[in-house]
């Protein structure tokens, strides 16, 4: 009996270890490129931020992060590195001194506005919800937009004219249809749409004017974000890329169009600073989506021995080079078409 129990416990433990490498937040999901393209910062579950010479593709320094790193971004002159960590903190590091200069708690969903050199986060302090705008020069809190409730995602357009929030929709606003009752003739994206419109889950899609802090539009939509996802905000629409690859385009009037791109689950998602390009990837392959033309470039990295390698995070250099972190703690360097240039282990 004791041996059987031990065997079951070991099986459970090992199963957990096997699941870890393929979750969206494992490996190196946080990747950022400095404005001059010379420095790449990566971080993840190892609780270290690695600074890498992008030309030589060599680790040149390390900054202790304290806990798991989820997102990274450089400010406009490359002097400050901002990180969002698993402990729900927003952290500002001085690159030259390699030390933490400021930290804010209860801050999640970090996005960057290069136009104003600001980082935007959802502040989820209990009963004091807001979207906060911080200077990327020193981390100072510049202004806040109060919110009535928690939100699941935030996004902002490059011109900083529209702030988008997605929050959980009201209960009983959508009927529930059992899987067995879904029409058999529905296939592909139409089947996914029917399921979403009849799963009892909705989202509140809200648009704010960042300058006046006023709510300018709100609508309850059938698309619900229940998994890892990232948001791009273009001049005409909001694009949501999800882990399950059932993605959505939402118009300014809240009309939802579902779509799929590529054949992979999106274990990693990255969006360029101008929000014109979205990269996503899974097991050794991924894609680059041009949000203006809807054109897709497919990318593939050679397999390595051992456990399968997943693409986990992406960053875009200004001249077009793309960097990707992986579940195998590698940094991949690609050209603008997704062709492999170099890959290195990061440790």
C-alpha positions as CSV (number, residue, x, y, z in Angstrom):
1,X,0.0,0.0,0.0
2,X,2.8,2.4,1.0
3,X,4.7,1.7,-2.3
4,X,1.5,2.2,-4.3
5,X,0.8,5.6,-2.6
6,X,4.5,6.6,-3.2
7,X,4.2,5.7,-6.9
8,X,1.0,7.7,-7.3
9,X,2.5,10.7,-5.6
10,X,5.6,10.5,-7.8
11,X,3.4,10.2,-10.9
12,X,1.5,13.3,-9.8
13,X,4.7,15.2,-9.1
14,X,6.3,14.2,-12.4
15,X,3.1,15.1,-14.3
16,X,3.3,18.6,-12.8
17,X,6.9,18.9,-14.0
18,X,5.9,17.8,-17.4
19,X,3.1,20.3,-17.7
20,X,5.3,23.2,-16.6
21,X,7.4,23.7,-19.8
22,X,4.3,24.1,-21.9
23,X,2.4,26.7,-19.9
24,X,2.4,30.3,-21.3
25,X,4.4,31.8,-18.4
26,X,7.3,29.2,-18.2
27,X,10.7,29.5,-19.8
28,X,11.6,33.0,-21.0
29,X,8.3,34.8,-21.9
30,X,9.7,38.3,-21.3
31,X,11.7,39.8,-24.1
32,X,12.6,43.5,-24.9
33,X,14.9,45.2,-27.3
34,X,16.6,48.6,-26.5
35,X,15.7,51.5,-28.8
36,X,19.1,51.4,-30.5
37,X,18.8,47.7,-31.0
38,X,22.1,46.9,-29.3
39,X,20.7,45.3,-26.1
40,X,18.2,42.6,-25.5
41,X,16.7,41.9,-22.1
42,X,15.0,38.5,-21.3
43,X,13.5,37.1,-18.2
44,X,11.2,34.4,-16.9
45,X,10.8,31.7,-14.4
46,X,14.5,31.8,-13.4
47,X,13.9,35.1,-11.6
48,X,16.8,36.8,-13.4
49,X,16.8,39.5,-16.0
50,X,19.6,38.7,-18.6
51,X,21.1,41.5,-20.6
52,X,22.4,40.3,-24.0
53,X,24.5,41.9,-26.6
54,X,22.3,41.6,-29.7
55,X,25.1,41.6,-32.2
56,X,27.4,39.1,-30.5
57,X,24.4,37.3,-29.0
58,X,26.2,36.9,-25.7
59,X,24.9,37.4,-22.1
60,X,26.8,40.4,-20.8
61,X,25.1,40.9,-17.4
62,X,22.4,39.8,-15.1
63,X,20.0,41.7,-12.8
64,X,18.2,39.8,-9.9
65,X,14.5,40.1,-10.4
66,X,13.3,38.7,-7.1
67,X,10.5,36.7,-8.6
68,X,9.3,35.4,-12.0
69,X,9.4,38.0,-14.8
70,X,6.4,38.2,-17.1
71,X,7.0,41.3,-19.2
72,X,9.9,43.7,-20.0
73,X,10.3,47.0,-21.8
74,X,13.0,49.7,-22.2
75,X,12.2,53.3,-22.0
76,X,12.8,55.6,-25.0
77,X,16.5,56.3,-24.3
78,X,17.3,52.8,-23.1
79,X,18.4,53.9,-19.6
80,X,15.5,52.3,-17.7
81,X,14.2,48.7,-17.9
82,X,10.7,48.1,-16.7
83,X,9.4,44.7,-15.6
84,X,6.1,43.2,-14.6
85,X,6.6,40.3,-12.2
86,X,4.5,37.4,-11.1
87,X,4.1,38.9,-7.6
88,X,2.0,41.7,-9.3
89,X,4.7,44.4,-9.0
90,X,5.8,47.0,-11.5
91,X,9.6,47.4,-11.3
92,X,12.0,50.1,-12.7
93,X,15.6,49.2,-13.1
94,X,18.5,51.5,-13.8
95,X,20.5,49.8,-16.6
96,X,23.8,51.5,-15.9
97,X,23.7,50.8,-12.2
98,X,21.8,47.5,-12.6
99,X,19.6,48.1,-9.6
100,X,16.0,48.5,-8.7
101,X,15.1,52.2,-8.3
102,X,11.3,52.0,-7.9
103,X,8.5,49.4,-7.3
104,X,4.7,49.6,-7.3
105,X,2.6,46.8,-5.9
106,X,-0.8,45.5,-7.2
107,X,0.1,46.4,-10.8
108,X,-0.7,44.0,-13.7
109,X,-1.2,43.9,-17.5
110,X,1.8,46.2,-18.3
111,X,1.6,47.9,-21.7
112,X,3.9,50.6,-23.1
113,X,3.2,53.9,-24.9
114,X,6.4,54.9,-26.7
115,X,4.8,58.2,-27.8
116,X,4.8,59.6,-24.3
117,X,7.5,57.3,-22.8
118,X,5.0,55.9,-20.4
119,X,4.0,52.5,-19.0
120,X,0.4,51.8,-18.4
121,X,-0.9,49.2,-15.8
122,X,-4.1,48.1,-14.2
123,X,-3.8,48.8,-10.4
124,X,-5.9,46.1,-8.6
125,X,-5.5,47.3,-5.1
126,X,-8.6,46.1,-3.2
127,X,-11.6,48.4,-3.8
128,X,-9.4,51.0,-5.4
129,X,-9.2,49.9,-9.0
130,X,-7.6,52.2,-11.7
131,X,-5.5,52.4,-14.8
132,X,-2.2,54.1,-13.8
133,X,0.2,55.9,-16.1
134,X,3.8,55.9,-15.0
135,X,6.8,57.8,-16.4
136,X,9.4,55.5,-17.9
137,X,12.1,58.1,-17.0
138,X,11.9,57.4,-13.3
139,X,8.6,55.4,-12.6
140,X,6.7,58.4,-11.2
141,X,2.9,58.0,-11.2
142,X,1.7,60.7,-13.6
143,X,-2.1,60.2,-13.6
144,X,-4.8,57.6,-13.0
145,X,-8.2,56.7,-14.5
146,X,-10.5,55.3,-11.8
147,X,-12.4,52.2,-12.6
148,X,-15.7,50.8,-11.2
149,X,-14.5,47.2,-11.1
150,X,-11.7,44.8,-11.9
151,X,-10.7,44.4,-15.6
152,X,-9.1,41.4,-17.3
153,X,-7.1,43.2,-20.0
154,X,-6.1,46.7,-20.9
155,X,-4.7,48.2,-24.2
156,X,-3.9,51.6,-25.6
157,X,-3.4,52.8,-29.2
158,X,0.0,54.2,-30.3
159,X,-1.4,57.7,-30.5
160,X,-2.7,57.3,-26.9
161,X,-6.2,58.5,-27.9
162,X,-8.1,55.3,-26.9
163,X,-7.7,53.3,-23.7
164,X,-9.4,49.9,-23.9
165,X,-10.5,47.7,-21.0
166,X,-12.1,44.3,-21.1
167,X,-13.9,43.1,-17.9
168,X,-16.1,40.2,-16.9
169,X,-19.7,40.6,-18.2
170,X,-22.8,40.5,-16.1
171,X,-24.3,37.2,-15.0
172,X,-27.2,35.7,-16.9
173,X,-26.6,37.9,-19.9
174,X,-26.2,35.0,-22.3
175,X,-27.9,31.6,-22.6
176,X,-26.0,28.3,-22.1
177,X,-26.1,25.6,-24.7
178,X,-24.6,22.2,-23.9
179,X,-21.9,20.8,-26.2
180,X,-24.1,18.0,-27.3
181,X,-26.7,20.5,-28.6
182,X,-24.3,22.4,-30.8
183,X,-25.4,22.0,-34.5
184,X,-23.4,19.2,-36.1
185,X,-23.1,21.1,-39.4
186,X,-21.1,24.0,-37.8
187,X,-17.4,23.7,-38.4
188,X,-14.2,25.6,-37.7
189,X,-14.5,29.3,-36.7
190,X,-18.4,29.2,-37.0
191,X,-18.5,26.5,-34.5
192,X,-16.3,28.4,-32.1
193,X,-18.5,31.5,-32.6
194,X,-21.6,29.5,-31.7
195,X,-19.9,28.1,-28.6
196,X,-18.8,31.5,-27.4
197,X,-22.3,33.0,-28.0
198,X,-23.9,30.3,-25.9
199,X,-21.4,29.6,-23.1
200,X,-22.9,32.0,-20.6
201,X,-19.8,34.1,-20.5
202,X,-19.5,37.7,-21.8
203,X,-17.1,40.7,-21.6
204,X,-17.7,44.4,-21.1
205,X,-15.8,46.2,-23.9
206,X,-15.0,49.8,-22.8
207,X,-13.3,52.7,-24.4
208,X,-11.9,55.6,-22.4
209,X,-10.4,58.9,-23.6
210,X,-7.0,59.0,-21.8
211,X,-6.8,62.8,-21.9
212,X,-10.1,63.5,-20.3
213,X,-10.3,60.2,-18.4
214,X,-13.9,59.9,-19.5
215,X,-15.7,56.7,-20.7
216,X,-16.7,57.3,-24.3
217,X,-18.2,53.9,-25.2
218,X,-19.2,50.6,-23.6
219,X,-20.8,47.4,-24.9
220,X,-21.4,43.9,-23.6
221,X,-19.9,41.4,-26.1
222,X,-20.0,37.6,-26.5
223,X,-16.2,37.2,-26.6
224,X,-14.8,36.3,-23.2
225,X,-11.1,36.2,-22.3
226,X,-10.7,33.2,-20.1
227,X,-7.1,32.3,-21.0
228,X,-3.7,33.8,-21.7
229,X,-4.1,36.6,-24.3
230,X,-2.6,39.9,-25.5
231,X,-4.2,43.0,-27.0
232,X,-3.1,45.2,-29.9
233,X,-5.0,48.5,-30.5
234,X,-4.9,49.9,-34.0
235,X,-6.5,53.0,-35.4
236,X,-9.6,51.1,-36.4
237,X,-10.0,48.0,-34.2
238,X,-8.8,46.0,-31.2
239,X,-7.1,42.7,-31.9
240,X,-7.0,40.0,-29.3
241,X,-4.6,37.1,-29.7
242,X,-5.3,34.1,-27.4
243,X,-3.4,31.0,-26.3
244,X,-6.1,28.8,-27.9
245,X,-5.8,30.7,-31.2
246,X,-9.5,31.6,-31.3
247,X,-8.7,35.2,-31.7
248,X,-10.9,38.3,-32.1
249,X,-11.1,41.6,-33.9
250,X,-13.4,44.1,-32.2
251,X,-14.5,47.3,-34.0
252,X,-15.0,50.7,-32.4
253,X,-18.7,49.9,-32.1
254,X,-18.0,46.6,-30.4
255,X,-18.7,44.2,-33.3
256,X,-16.7,41.0,-32.9
257,X,-15.1,39.0,-35.7
258,X,-13.3,35.7,-34.8
259,X,-10.3,34.4,-36.6
260,X,-7.5,31.9,-36.5
261,X,-4.0,32.3,-37.8
262,X,-1.3,29.6,-38.2
263,X,-1.8,26.1,-36.9
264,X,-0.2,26.4,-33.5
265,X,-1.4,27.2,-30.0
266,X,-0.1,30.6,-29.0
267,X,2.2,29.8,-26.1
268,X,4.0,33.1,-26.8
269,X,2.6,36.4,-28.1
270,X,4.5,39.6,-28.8
271,X,3.3,43.0,-30.2
272,X,5.5,45.7,-31.8
273,X,5.5,49.1,-30.2
274,X,3.6,50.6,-33.2
275,X,1.1,47.7,-32.9
276,X,1.5,47.0,-36.6
277,X,3.0,43.5,-36.1
278,X,2.0,40.6,-33.9
279,X,4.2,37.5,-33.5
280,X,2.9,34.3,-31.9
281,X,4.3,30.8,-31.6
282,X,4.0,27.4,-30.1
283,X,5.9,24.1,-30.6
284,X,8.9,25.1,-32.9
285,X,6.7,27.2,-35.2
286,X,4.8,30.4,-35.2
287,X,3.7,33.4,-37.3
288,X,4.1,37.1,-37.8
289,X,0.8,39.0,-38.5
290,X,0.8,42.4,-40.2
291,X,-2.2,44.1,-38.6
292,X,-2.6,46.5,-41.5
293,X,-2.5,44.1,-44.5
294,X,-3.5,40.9,-42.6
295,X,-0.6,39.2,-44.3
296,X,1.1,36.3,-42.4
297,X,4.7,35.2,-42.4
298,X,5.2,31.7,-41.0
299,X,8.3,30.9,-38.9
300,X,9.9,27.7,-37.8
301,X,12.9,27.0,-35.6
302,X,14.9,23.7,-35.8
303,X,14.1,21.2,-33.1
304,X,16.6,20.4,-30.3
305,X,17.1,17.1,-28.5
306,X,15.1,16.4,-25.4
307,X,11.8,17.9,-24.3
308,X,10.0,19.9,-27.1
309,X,10.8,23.6,-27.3
310,X,8.0,26.2,-27.3
311,X,8.2,29.9,-28.4
312,X,7.2,31.9,-25.3
313,X,7.8,35.6,-25.9
314,X,8.7,38.1,-28.7
315,X,10.2,41.5,-29.2
316,X,10.8,43.6,-32.3
317,X,13.8,45.8,-33.1
318,X,13.3,49.0,-35.1
319,X,15.2,47.7,-38.1
320,X,13.0,44.6,-38.3
321,X,14.9,42.0,-36.4
322,X,12.8,39.7,-34.2
323,X,13.9,38.1,-30.9
324,X,12.1,35.2,-29.2
325,X,12.5,33.6,-25.8
326,X,11.7,29.9,-25.5
327,X,10.7,27.3,-23.0
328,X,14.2,25.8,-23.3
329,X,15.8,29.0,-22.0
330,X,17.1,30.0,-25.4
331,X,17.0,33.4,-27.2
332,X,16.2,33.1,-30.9
333,X,17.2,35.9,-33.4
334,X,15.3,36.1,-36.6
335,X,15.1,38.5,-39.6
336,X,11.9,40.3,-40.4
337,X,10.6,37.4,-42.4
338,X,11.0,34.9,-39.5
339,X,14.2,33.3,-40.9
340,X,16.5,32.0,-38.1
341,X,19.8,34.0,-37.7
342,X,21.1,32.7,-34.5
343,X,20.1,30.9,-31.3
344,X,21.8,30.9,-27.9
345,X,21.2,29.3,-24.5
346,X,20.6,31.9,-21.8
347,X,21.8,31.1,-18.3
